[in-house]
Amino acid sequence: MTELRLCKDCKWYKKDWFEHLTGGGDRFDMCRNPVVSENLVTGKIKDRFCDMMRLKWGKCGPEGKYFEPKRTS
């Protein structure tokens, strides 16, 4: 059985707390992984929406190609 790779368990995941607290859900949660969000011209990190990165045509894809587990204490 394969491991389910959820964005919320990835070290690059950033929750949009405002949306969660105001009932907007998780649609604005961001991926900060430099592989999927770095501008190759300027080197600046541009956050990408998690749900877009996990689509079939997104850089991470449904399989979570760039998933890295969060460190646990």
PyMOL Python script that loads the backbone (N, CA, C, O; Angstrom):
from pymol import cmd

cmd.read_pdbstr("""\
ATOM      1  N   MET A   1       0.834  -1.183   0.000  1.00  0.00           N
ATOM      2  CA  MET A   1       0.000   0.000   0.000  1.00  0.00           C
ATOM      3  C   MET A   1       0.878   1.245   0.000  1.00  0.00           C
ATOM      4  O   MET A   1       1.866   1.311   0.731  1.00  0.00           O
ATOM      5  N   THR A   2       0.520   2.226  -0.814  1.00  0.00           N
ATOM      6  CA  THR A   2       1.328   3.430  -0.899  1.00  0.00           C
ATOM      7  C   THR A   2       0.912   4.438   0.171  1.00  0.00           C
ATOM      8  O   THR A   2      -0.237   4.477   0.610  1.00  0.00           O
ATOM      9  N   GLU A   3       1.875   5.237   0.566  1.00  0.00           N
ATOM     10  CA  GLU A   3       1.648   6.267   1.570  1.00  0.00           C
ATOM     11  C   GLU A   3       0.855   7.423   0.960  1.00  0.00           C
ATOM     12  O   GLU A   3       1.147   7.853  -0.155  1.00  0.00           O
ATOM     13  N   LEU A   4      -0.128   7.917   1.671  1.00  0.00           N
ATOM     14  CA  LEU A   4      -0.914   9.057   1.218  1.00  0.00           C
ATOM     15  C   LEU A   4      -0.144  10.325   1.572  1.00  0.00           C
ATOM     16  O   LEU A   4       0.098  10.600   2.747  1.00  0.00           O
ATOM     17  N   ARG A   5       0.236  11.092   0.561  1.00  0.00           N
ATOM     18  CA  ARG A   5       1.030  12.303   0.774  1.00  0.00           C
ATOM     19  C   ARG A   5       0.122  13.521   0.760  1.00  0.00           C
ATOM     20  O   ARG A   5      -0.267  14.007  -0.303  1.00  0.00           O
ATOM     21  N   LEU A   6      -0.211  14.006   1.941  1.00  0.00           N
ATOM     22  CA  LEU A   6      -1.087  15.160   2.078  1.00  0.00           C
ATOM     23  C   LEU A   6      -0.250  16.426   2.231  1.00  0.00           C
ATOM     24  O   LEU A   6       0.746  16.436   2.954  1.00  0.00           O
ATOM     25  N   CYS A   7      -0.653  17.475   1.559  1.00  0.00           N
ATOM     26  CA  CYS A   7       0.082  18.740   1.644  1.00  0.00           C
ATOM     27  C   CYS A   7       0.214  19.213   3.092  1.00  0.00           C
ATOM     28  O   CYS A   7       1.259  19.737   3.475  1.00  0.00           O
ATOM     29  N   LYS A   8      -0.829  19.035   3.893  1.00  0.00           N
ATOM     30  CA  LYS A   8      -0.790  19.497   5.282  1.00  0.00           C
ATOM     31  C   LYS A   8       0.314  18.812   6.095  1.00  0.00           C
ATOM     32  O   LYS A   8       0.702  19.310   7.152  1.00  0.00           O
ATOM     33  N   ASP A   9       0.819  17.679   5.611  1.00  0.00           N
ATOM     34  CA  ASP A   9       1.890  16.955   6.299  1.00  0.00           C
ATOM     35  C   ASP A   9       3.262  17.238   5.702  1.00  0.00           C
ATOM     36  O   ASP A   9       4.257  16.656   6.134  1.00  0.00           O
ATOM     37  N   CYS A  10       3.326  18.120   4.721  1.00  0.00           N
ATOM     38  CA  CYS A  10       4.582  18.435   4.032  1.00  0.00           C
ATOM     39  C   CYS A  10       5.274  19.625   4.705  1.00  0.00           C
ATOM     40  O   CYS A  10       4.609  20.542   5.187  1.00  0.00           O
ATOM     41  N   LYS A  11       6.585  19.607   4.734  1.00  0.00           N
ATOM     42  CA  LYS A  11       7.323  20.691   5.377  1.00  0.00           C
ATOM     43  C   LYS A  11       7.203  22.010   4.612  1.00  0.00           C
ATOM     44  O   LYS A  11       7.482  23.066   5.181  1.00  0.00           O
ATOM     45  N   TRP A  12       6.801  21.983   3.359  1.00  0.00           N
ATOM     46  CA  TRP A  12       6.684  23.197   2.543  1.00  0.00           C
ATOM     47  C   TRP A  12       5.288  23.807   2.587  1.00  0.00           C
ATOM     48  O   TRP A  12       5.049  24.842   1.965  1.00  0.00           O
ATOM     49  N   TYR A  13       4.377  23.192   3.303  1.00  0.00           N
ATOM     50  CA  TYR A  13       2.991  23.645   3.374  1.00  0.00           C
ATOM     51  C   TYR A  13       2.860  24.865   4.279  1.00  0.00           C
ATOM     52  O   TYR A  13       3.444  24.912   5.362  1.00  0.00           O
ATOM     53  N   LYS A  14       2.090  25.851   3.826  1.00  0.00           N
ATOM     54  CA  LYS A  14       1.805  27.029   4.650  1.00  0.00           C
ATOM     55  C   LYS A  14       0.300  27.255   4.651  1.00  0.00           C
ATOM     56  O   LYS A  14      -0.304  27.535   3.615  1.00  0.00           O
ATOM     57  N   LYS A  15      -0.287  27.128   5.824  1.00  0.00           N
ATOM     58  CA  LYS A  15      -1.733  27.301   5.986  1.00  0.00           C
ATOM     59  C   LYS A  15      -2.081  28.785   5.909  1.00  0.00           C
ATOM     60  O   LYS A  15      -1.370  29.624   6.461  1.00  0.00           O
ATOM     61  N   ASP A  16      -3.176  29.102   5.224  1.00  0.00           N
ATOM     62  CA  ASP A  16      -3.707  30.459   5.199  1.00  0.00           C
ATOM     63  C   ASP A  16      -4.674  30.578   6.378  1.00  0.00           C
ATOM     64  O   ASP A  16      -5.852  30.239   6.261  1.00  0.00           O
ATOM     65  N   TRP A  17      -4.169  31.060   7.505  1.00  0.00           N
ATOM     66  CA  TRP A  17      -4.952  31.089   8.733  1.00  0.00           C
ATOM     67  C   TRP A  17      -6.182  31.972   8.625  1.00  0.00           C
ATOM     68  O   TRP A  17      -7.222  31.647   9.198  1.00  0.00           O
ATOM     69  N   PHE A  18      -6.090  33.080   7.906  1.00  0.00           N
ATOM     70  CA  PHE A  18      -7.242  33.971   7.777  1.00  0.00           C
ATOM     71  C   PHE A  18      -8.427  33.239   7.157  1.00  0.00           C
ATOM     72  O   PHE A  18      -9.549  33.334   7.654  1.00  0.00           O
ATOM     73  N   GLU A  19      -8.179  32.515   6.079  1.00  0.00           N
ATOM     74  CA  GLU A  19      -9.259  31.768   5.417  1.00  0.00           C
ATOM     75  C   GLU A  19      -9.831  30.682   6.323  1.00  0.00           C
ATOM     76  O   GLU A  19     -11.042  30.461   6.346  1.00  0.00           O
ATOM     77  N   HIS A  20      -8.967  30.013   7.063  1.00  0.00           N
ATOM     78  CA  HIS A  20      -9.444  28.959   7.966  1.00  0.00           C
ATOM     79  C   HIS A  20     -10.303  29.545   9.085  1.00  0.00           C
ATOM     80  O   HIS A  20     -11.331  28.975   9.449  1.00  0.00           O
ATOM     81  N   LEU A  21      -9.876  30.684   9.626  1.00  0.00           N
ATOM     82  CA  LEU A  21     -10.611  31.291  10.739  1.00  0.00           C
ATOM     83  C   LEU A  21     -11.921  31.940  10.304  1.00  0.00           C
ATOM     84  O   LEU A  21     -12.856  32.037  11.099  1.00  0.00           O
ATOM     85  N   THR A  22     -11.996  32.381   9.058  1.00  0.00           N
ATOM     86  CA  THR A  22     -13.211  33.043   8.580  1.00  0.00           C
ATOM     87  C   THR A  22     -14.123  32.092   7.809  1.00  0.00           C
ATOM     88  O   THR A  22     -15.116  32.524   7.225  1.00  0.00           O
ATOM     89  N   GLY A  23     -13.796  30.814   7.803  1.00  0.00           N
ATOM     90  CA  GLY A  23     -14.652  29.817   7.173  1.00  0.00           C
ATOM     91  C   GLY A  23     -14.434  29.650   5.677  1.00  0.00           C
ATOM     92  O   GLY A  23     -15.254  29.034   4.996  1.00  0.00           O
ATOM     93  N   GLY A  24     -13.345  30.189   5.165  1.00  0.00           N
ATOM     94  CA  GLY A  24     -13.070  30.090   3.731  1.00  0.00           C
ATOM     95  C   GLY A  24     -12.495  28.761   3.296  1.00  0.00           C
ATOM     96  O   GLY A  24     -12.420  28.482   2.099  1.00  0.00           O
ATOM     97  N   GLY A  25     -12.087  27.934   4.246  1.00  0.00           N
ATOM     98  CA  GLY A  25     -11.551  26.614   3.895  1.00  0.00           C
ATOM     99  C   GLY A  25     -10.057  26.636   3.633  1.00  0.00           C
ATOM    100  O   GLY A  25      -9.317  27.426   4.219  1.00  0.00           O
ATOM    101  N   ASP A  26      -9.631  25.757   2.745  1.00  0.00           N
ATOM    102  CA  ASP A  26      -8.195  25.577   2.511  1.00  0.00           C
ATOM    103  C   ASP A  26      -7.758  25.952   1.101  1.00  0.00           C
ATOM    104  O   ASP A  26      -6.645  25.620   0.695  1.00  0.00           O
ATOM    105  N   ARG A  27      -8.602  26.630   0.359  1.00  0.00           N
ATOM    106  CA  ARG A  27      -8.280  26.896  -1.046  1.00  0.00           C
ATOM    107  C   ARG A  27      -7.104  27.851  -1.239  1.00  0.00           C
ATOM    108  O   ARG A  27      -6.521  27.892  -2.322  1.00  0.00           O
ATOM    109  N   PHE A  28      -6.743  28.621  -0.208  1.00  0.00           N
ATOM    110  CA  PHE A  28      -5.621  29.550  -0.343  1.00  0.00           C
ATOM    111  C   PHE A  28      -4.372  29.074   0.400  1.00  0.00           C
ATOM    112  O   PHE A  28      -3.441  29.856   0.593  1.00  0.00           O
ATOM    113  N   ASP A  29      -4.335  27.809   0.821  1.00  0.00           N
ATOM    114  CA  ASP A  29      -3.127  27.260   1.441  1.00  0.00           C
ATOM    115  C   ASP A  29      -2.028  27.202   0.383  1.00  0.00           C
ATOM    116  O   ASP A  29      -2.301  26.933  -0.787  1.00  0.00           O
ATOM    117  N   MET A  30      -0.789  27.453   0.795  1.00  0.00           N
ATOM    118  CA  MET A  30       0.298  27.645  -0.155  1.00  0.00           C
ATOM    119  C   MET A  30       1.393  26.580  -0.052  1.00  0.00           C
ATOM    120  O   MET A  30       1.613  25.978   1.000  1.00  0.00           O
ATOM    121  N   CYS A  31       2.063  26.375  -1.175  1.00  0.00           N
ATOM    122  CA  CYS A  31       3.252  25.530  -1.247  1.00  0.00           C
ATOM    123  C   CYS A  31       4.455  26.453  -1.377  1.00  0.00           C
ATOM    124  O   CYS A  31       4.500  27.290  -2.279  1.00  0.00           O
ATOM    125  N   ARG A  32       5.428  26.308  -0.486  1.00  0.00           N
ATOM    126  CA  ARG A  32       6.622  27.152  -0.503  1.00  0.00           C
ATOM    127  C   ARG A  32       7.858  26.383  -0.965  1.00  0.00           C
ATOM    128  O   ARG A  32       8.983  26.847  -0.778  1.00  0.00           O
ATOM    129  N   ASN A  33       7.658  25.218  -1.563  1.00  0.00           N
ATOM    130  CA  ASN A  33       8.782  24.437  -2.056  1.00  0.00           C
ATOM    131  C   ASN A  33       9.481  25.203  -3.180  1.00  0.00           C
ATOM    132  O   ASN A  33       8.837  25.567  -4.163  1.00  0.00           O
ATOM    133  N   PRO A  34      10.791  25.455  -3.053  1.00  0.00           N
ATOM    134  CA  PRO A  34      11.499  26.222  -4.071  1.00  0.00           C
ATOM    135  C   PRO A  34      11.481  25.555  -5.452  1.00  0.00           C
ATOM    136  O   PRO A  34      11.587  26.243  -6.467  1.00  0.00           O
ATOM    137  N   VAL A  35      11.351  24.251  -5.499  1.00  0.00           N
ATOM    138  CA  VAL A  35      11.327  23.554  -6.785  1.00  0.00           C
ATOM    139  C   VAL A  35      10.097  23.943  -7.596  1.00  0.00           C
ATOM    140  O   VAL A  35      10.177  24.071  -8.818  1.00  0.00           O
ATOM    141  N   VAL A  36       8.967  24.131  -6.932  1.00  0.00           N
ATOM    142  CA  VAL A  36       7.738  24.461  -7.649  1.00  0.00           C
ATOM    143  C   VAL A  36       7.424  25.947  -7.646  1.00  0.00           C
ATOM    144  O   VAL A  36       6.583  26.393  -8.427  1.00  0.00           O
ATOM    145  N   SER A  37       8.072  26.722  -6.796  1.00  0.00           N
ATOM    146  CA  SER A  37       7.670  28.121  -6.669  1.00  0.00           C
ATOM    147  C   SER A  37       8.787  29.135  -6.903  1.00  0.00           C
ATOM    148  O   SER A  37       8.541  30.336  -6.793  1.00  0.00           O
ATOM    149  N   GLU A  38       9.993  28.700  -7.220  1.00  0.00           N
ATOM    150  CA  GLU A  38      11.081  29.657  -7.408  1.00  0.00           C
ATOM    151  C   GLU A  38      11.073  30.220  -8.823  1.00  0.00           C
ATOM    152  O   GLU A  38      10.912  29.491  -9.802  1.00  0.00           O
ATOM    153  N   ASN A  39      11.248  31.515  -8.905  1.00  0.00           N
ATOM    154  CA  ASN A  39      11.399  32.183 -10.188  1.00  0.00           C
ATOM    155  C   ASN A  39      12.830  31.940 -10.658  1.00  0.00           C
ATOM    156  O   ASN A  39      13.775  32.395 -10.013  1.00  0.00           O
ATOM    157  N   LEU A  40      12.999  31.243 -11.750  1.00  0.00           N
ATOM    158  CA  LEU A  40      14.337  30.878 -12.222  1.00  0.00           C
ATOM    159  C   LEU A  40      15.113  32.051 -12.802  1.00  0.00           C
ATOM    160  O   LEU A  40      16.309  31.929 -13.066  1.00  0.00           O
ATOM    161  N   VAL A  41      14.457  33.175 -13.003  1.00  0.00           N
ATOM    162  CA  VAL A  41      15.142  34.374 -13.492  1.00  0.00           C
ATOM    163  C   VAL A  41      15.672  35.198 -12.331  1.00  0.00           C
ATOM    164  O   VAL A  41      16.835  35.602 -12.334  1.00  0.00           O
ATOM    165  N   THR A  42      14.815  35.453 -11.324  1.00  0.00           N
ATOM    166  CA  THR A  42      15.204  36.321 -10.214  1.00  0.00           C
ATOM    167  C   THR A  42      15.608  35.562  -8.960  1.00  0.00           C
ATOM    168  O   THR A  42      16.285  36.118  -8.095  1.00  0.00           O
ATOM    169  N   GLY A  43      15.203  34.296  -8.846  1.00  0.00           N
ATOM    170  CA  GLY A  43      15.500  33.505  -7.652  1.00  0.00           C
ATOM    171  C   GLY A  43      14.533  33.743  -6.504  1.00  0.00           C
ATOM    172  O   GLY A  43      14.680  33.147  -5.437  1.00  0.00           O
ATOM    173  N   LYS A  44      13.544  34.609  -6.712  1.00  0.00           N
ATOM    174  CA  LYS A  44      12.569  34.887  -5.660  1.00  0.00           C
ATOM    175  C   LYS A  44      11.563  33.756  -5.552  1.00  0.00           C
ATOM    176  O   LYS A  44      11.194  33.128  -6.544  1.00  0.00           O
ATOM    177  N   ILE A  45      11.127  33.512  -4.320  1.00  0.00           N
ATOM    178  CA  ILE A  45      10.112  32.499  -4.069  1.00  0.00           C
ATOM    179  C   ILE A  45       8.739  33.133  -4.262  1.00  0.00           C
ATOM    180  O   ILE A  45       8.443  34.179  -3.683  1.00  0.00           O
ATOM    181  N   LYS A  46       7.923  32.508  -5.062  1.00  0.00           N
ATOM    182  CA  LYS A  46       6.546  32.946  -5.244  1.00  0.00           C
ATOM    183  C   LYS A  46       5.661  31.786  -4.825  1.00  0.00           C
ATOM    184  O   LYS A  46       5.681  30.715  -5.431  1.00  0.00           O
ATOM    185  N   ASP A  47       4.886  32.021  -3.775  1.00  0.00           N
ATOM    186  CA  ASP A  47       4.008  30.959  -3.271  1.00  0.00           C
ATOM    187  C   ASP A  47       3.048  30.497  -4.351  1.00  0.00           C
ATOM    188  O   ASP A  47       2.584  31.285  -5.175  1.00  0.00           O
ATOM    189  N   ARG A  48       2.763  29.213  -4.329  1.00  0.00           N
ATOM    190  CA  ARG A  48       1.793  28.613  -5.250  1.00  0.00           C
ATOM    191  C   ARG A  48       0.709  27.935  -4.423  1.00  0.00           C
ATOM    192  O   ARG A  48       0.984  27.410  -3.344  1.00  0.00           O
ATOM    193  N   PHE A  49      -0.510  27.944  -4.922  1.00  0.00           N
ATOM    194  CA  PHE A  49      -1.608  27.288  -4.222  1.00  0.00           C
ATOM    195  C   PHE A  49      -1.417  25.777  -4.239  1.00  0.00           C
ATOM    196  O   PHE A  49      -1.151  25.186  -5.285  1.00  0.00           O
ATOM    197  N   CYS A  50      -1.552  25.163  -3.077  1.00  0.00           N
ATOM    198  CA  CYS A  50      -1.378  23.711  -2.951  1.00  0.00           C
ATOM    199  C   CYS A  50      -2.295  22.946  -3.896  1.00  0.00           C
ATOM    200  O   CYS A  50      -1.862  22.011  -4.570  1.00  0.00           O
ATOM    201  N   ASP A  51      -3.554  23.343  -3.943  1.00  0.00           N
ATOM    202  CA  ASP A  51      -4.490  22.577  -4.770  1.00  0.00           C
ATOM    203  C   ASP A  51      -4.118  22.627  -6.245  1.00  0.00           C
ATOM    204  O   ASP A  51      -4.381  21.669  -6.973  1.00  0.00           O
ATOM    205  N   MET A  52      -3.520  23.708  -6.701  1.00  0.00           N
ATOM    206  CA  MET A  52      -3.094  23.802  -8.098  1.00  0.00           C
ATOM    207  C   MET A  52      -1.847  22.941  -8.360  1.00  0.00           C
ATOM    208  O   MET A  52      -1.721  22.334  -9.423  1.00  0.00           O
ATOM    209  N   MET A  53      -0.948  22.897  -7.404  1.00  0.00           N
ATOM    210  CA  MET A  53       0.283  22.108  -7.570  1.00  0.00           C
ATOM    211  C   MET A  53      -0.015  20.617  -7.582  1.00  0.00           C
ATOM    212  O   MET A  53       0.751  19.849  -8.163  1.00  0.00           O
ATOM    213  N   ARG A  54      -1.111  20.184  -6.953  1.00  0.00           N
ATOM    214  CA  ARG A  54      -1.431  18.761  -6.862  1.00  0.00           C
ATOM    215  C   ARG A  54      -2.325  18.261  -7.986  1.00  0.00           C
ATOM    216  O   ARG A  54      -2.633  17.070  -8.042  1.00  0.00           O
ATOM    217  N   LEU A  55      -2.744  19.139  -8.875  1.00  0.00           N
ATOM    218  CA  LEU A  55      -3.518  18.700 -10.030  1.00  0.00           C
ATOM    219  C   LEU A  55      -2.658  17.855 -10.964  1.00  0.00           C
ATOM    220  O   LEU A  55      -1.432  17.849 -10.847  1.00  0.00           O
ATOM    221  N   LYS A  56      -3.282  17.158 -11.870  1.00  0.00           N
ATOM    222  CA  LYS A  56      -2.567  16.274 -12.805  1.00  0.00           C
ATOM    223  C   LYS A  56      -1.465  17.019 -13.558  1.00  0.00           C
ATOM    224  O   LYS A  56      -0.392  16.463 -13.793  1.00  0.00           O
ATOM    225  N   TRP A  57      -1.719  18.263 -13.933  1.00  0.00           N
ATOM    226  CA  TRP A  57      -0.732  19.038 -14.692  1.00  0.00           C
ATOM    227  C   TRP A  57       0.130  19.940 -13.795  1.00  0.00           C
ATOM    228  O   TRP A  57       1.002  20.651 -14.294  1.00  0.00           O
ATOM    229  N   GLY A  58      -0.107  19.917 -12.489  1.00  0.00           N
ATOM    230  CA  GLY A  58       0.704  20.706 -11.556  1.00  0.00           C
ATOM    231  C   GLY A  58       2.086  20.093 -11.388  1.00  0.00           C
ATOM    232  O   GLY A  58       2.285  18.914 -11.684  1.00  0.00           O
ATOM    233  N   LYS A  59       3.031  20.880 -10.920  1.00  0.00           N
ATOM    234  CA  LYS A  59       4.418  20.406 -10.802  1.00  0.00           C
ATOM    235  C   LYS A  59       4.576  19.249  -9.823  1.00  0.00           C
ATOM    236  O   LYS A  59       5.366  18.337 -10.066  1.00  0.00           O
ATOM    237  N   CYS A  60       3.836  19.278  -8.720  1.00  0.00           N
ATOM    238  CA  CYS A  60       3.942  18.201  -7.730  1.00  0.00           C
ATOM    239  C   CYS A  60       3.084  16.997  -8.123  1.00  0.00           C
ATOM    240  O   CYS A  60       3.459  15.849  -7.883  1.00  0.00           O
ATOM    241  N   GLY A  61       1.946  17.272  -8.721  1.00  0.00           N
ATOM    242  CA  GLY A  61       1.068  16.217  -9.207  1.00  0.00           C
ATOM    243  C   GLY A  61       0.328  15.488  -8.100  1.00  0.00           C
ATOM    244  O   GLY A  61       0.625  15.672  -6.919  1.00  0.00           O
ATOM    245  N   PRO A  62      -0.632  14.663  -8.480  1.00  0.00           N
ATOM    246  CA  PRO A  62      -1.421  13.918  -7.494  1.00  0.00           C
ATOM    247  C   PRO A  62      -0.571  12.986  -6.629  1.00  0.00           C
ATOM    248  O   PRO A  62      -0.938  12.681  -5.494  1.00  0.00           O
ATOM    249  N   GLU A  63       0.548  12.543  -7.161  1.00  0.00           N
ATOM    250  CA  GLU A  63       1.402  11.620  -6.406  1.00  0.00           C
ATOM    251  C   GLU A  63       2.267  12.332  -5.369  1.00  0.00           C
ATOM    252  O   GLU A  63       2.910  11.664  -4.559  1.00  0.00           O
ATOM    253  N   GLY A  64       2.304  13.674  -5.369  1.00  0.00           N
ATOM    254  CA  GLY A  64       3.111  14.414  -4.392  1.00  0.00           C
ATOM    255  C   GLY A  64       4.598  14.260  -4.648  1.00  0.00           C
ATOM    256  O   GLY A  64       5.357  13.937  -3.734  1.00  0.00           O
ATOM    257  N   LYS A  65       5.017  14.485  -5.870  1.00  0.00           N
ATOM    258  CA  LYS A  65       6.396  14.254  -6.286  1.00  0.00           C
ATOM    259  C   LYS A  65       7.434  14.981  -5.410  1.00  0.00           C
ATOM    260  O   LYS A  65       8.506  14.434  -5.148  1.00  0.00           O
ATOM    261  N   TYR A  66       7.127  16.196  -4.960  1.00  0.00           N
ATOM    262  CA  TYR A  66       8.075  16.986  -4.170  1.00  0.00           C
ATOM    263  C   TYR A  66       7.744  17.008  -2.683  1.00  0.00           C
ATOM    264  O   TYR A  66       8.253  17.847  -1.940  1.00  0.00           O
ATOM    265  N   PHE A  67       6.897  16.090  -2.258  1.00  0.00           N
ATOM    266  CA  PHE A  67       6.513  16.001  -0.850  1.00  0.00           C
ATOM    267  C   PHE A  67       7.726  15.684   0.013  1.00  0.00           C
ATOM    268  O   PHE A  67       8.510  14.790  -0.306  1.00  0.00           O
ATOM    269  N   GLU A  68       7.874  16.425   1.114  1.00  0.00           N
ATOM    270  CA  GLU A  68       8.885  16.137   2.135  1.00  0.00           C
ATOM    271  C   GLU A  68       8.177  16.190   3.491  1.00  0.00           C
ATOM    272  O   GLU A  68       7.584  17.213   3.834  1.00  0.00           O
ATOM    273  N   PRO A  69       8.230  15.108   4.261  1.00  0.00           N
ATOM    274  CA  PRO A  69       7.506  15.103   5.541  1.00  0.00           C
ATOM    275  C   PRO A  69       8.044  16.148   6.500  1.00  0.00           C
ATOM    276  O   PRO A  69       9.235  16.459   6.510  1.00  0.00           O
ATOM    277  N   LYS A  70       7.117  16.693   7.324  1.00  0.00           N
ATOM    278  CA  LYS A  70       7.519  17.638   8.362  1.00  0.00           C
ATOM    279  C   LYS A  70       8.351  16.887   9.390  1.00  0.00           C
ATOM    280  O   LYS A  70       8.143  15.697   9.624  1.00  0.00           O
ATOM    281  N   ARG A  71       9.281  17.584   9.992  1.00  0.00           N
ATOM    282  CA  ARG A  71      10.063  16.976  11.055  1.00  0.00           C
ATOM    283  C   ARG A  71       9.219  16.924  12.314  1.00  0.00           C
ATOM    284  O   ARG A  71       8.507  17.875  12.635  1.00  0.00           O
ATOM    285  N   THR A  72       9.301  15.824  13.015  1.00  0.00           N
ATOM    286  CA  THR A  72       8.588  15.708  14.283  1.00  0.00           C
ATOM    287  C   THR A  72       9.591  15.775  15.423  1.00  0.00           C
ATOM    288  O   THR A  72      10.712  15.278  15.307  1.00  0.00           O
ATOM    289  N   SER A  73       9.191  16.380  16.503  1.00  0.00           N
ATOM    290  CA  SER A  73      10.100  16.560  17.650  1.00  0.00           C
ATOM    291  C   SER A  73      10.343  15.288  18.390  1.00  0.00           C
ATOM    292  O   SER A  73      11.081  15.277  19.375  1.00  0.00           O
TER     293      SER A  73
END
""", "prot")
cmd.dss("prot")
cmd.show_as("cartoon", "prot")
cmd.util.cbc("prot")
cmd.orient("prot")
